[in-house]
Amino acid sequence: MNFNELFKQITPEQISESVFALVGRIFPVVTAGRDGNYNSMVASGGGMGVLFKKPVAWCVFPKKRYTLELIKKEQVYTLSYFPDEYREQFMFLGTKSGRESNKMQEVELGAIKTPLRNMSFEEARLIIECKLMLISTPDADGFYSKEAKEYVSEIYKDPGEIREYVFGEMTNVWEKISN
Ligand SMILES: Cc1cc2nc3c(=O)[nH]c(=O)nc-3n(C[C@H](O)[C@H](O)[C@H](O)COP(=O)(O)O)c2cc1C
């Protein structure tokens, strides 16, 4: 089946689930790159909201993250959310890096291209296409709460672990057509 037979477009406002569930429990798969050279990973930190009057989603990545490299290169990416029955399959994408493995060939999910030629998966139930808007990299002294300070004082010892906060404008939101 082609993309338009599987998914229908909805507006960001029509995303009916709690953002806390989507981000913190269901987890998005972030996919960047183009057919032939794309990569996916599981994310958990982040959120959704409004910035520069646009609907945005934001994620957090260490500087060295391979998927982040592809986001910066193409400046577009997708967030895909799956039914729980595919949890084992999509969580596999969070177990090893695509920089030094063939995980995109090994993953037991079917690749699909959106009309904008961004990569996602047939089994997804919600796909958010994003256009890179801004990347912010706070210094260690930009963290204030006790938890945040403790977190960065440990991880910022490795420069590759410095966190980049990545905001993308939601350009299209797609929901699986239910049969
Ligand atoms: C539940 C879960 C949540 C994760 N959340 C994040 C996250 O928010 N940001 C991040 O950079 N990595 C996160 N990871 C780790 C990446 O998914 C993992 O390191 C992945 O292999 C990176 O893929 P890549 O090197 O091919 O880009 C998470 C992993 C899991 C299993």
The ligand as a Gaussian input file, in Angstrom:
#p B3LYP/6-31G(d) Opt

LIG

0 1
 C       13.882000       4.364000      25.820000
 C       15.060000       5.058000      25.207000
 C       15.103000       6.434000      25.205000
 C       16.189000       7.126000      24.625000
 N       16.173000       8.500000      24.593000
 C       17.154000       9.153000      23.940000
 C       17.083000      10.561000      23.773000
 O       16.129000      11.242000      24.191000
 N       18.101000      11.170000      23.111000
 C       19.166000      10.469000      22.611000
 O       20.053000      11.069000      21.994000
 N       19.257000       9.125000      22.750000
 C       18.265000       8.463000      23.381000
 N       18.306000       7.097000      23.490000
 C       19.489000       6.373000      22.989000
 C       19.492000       6.173000      21.490000
 O       18.232000       5.723000      21.013000
 C       20.551000       5.116000      21.141000
 O       21.803000       5.521000      21.654000
 C       20.627000       4.869000      19.659000
 O       21.362000       3.679000      19.453000
 C       21.287000       6.007000      18.904000
 O       21.301000       5.667000      17.546000
 P       22.318000       6.298000      16.484000
 O       23.692000       6.252000      17.081000
 O       22.173000       5.364000      15.316000
 O       21.890000       7.704000      16.212000
 C       17.255000       6.388000      24.057000
 C       17.211000       4.987000      24.062000
 C       16.137000       4.322000      24.624000
 C       16.110000       2.823000      24.595000

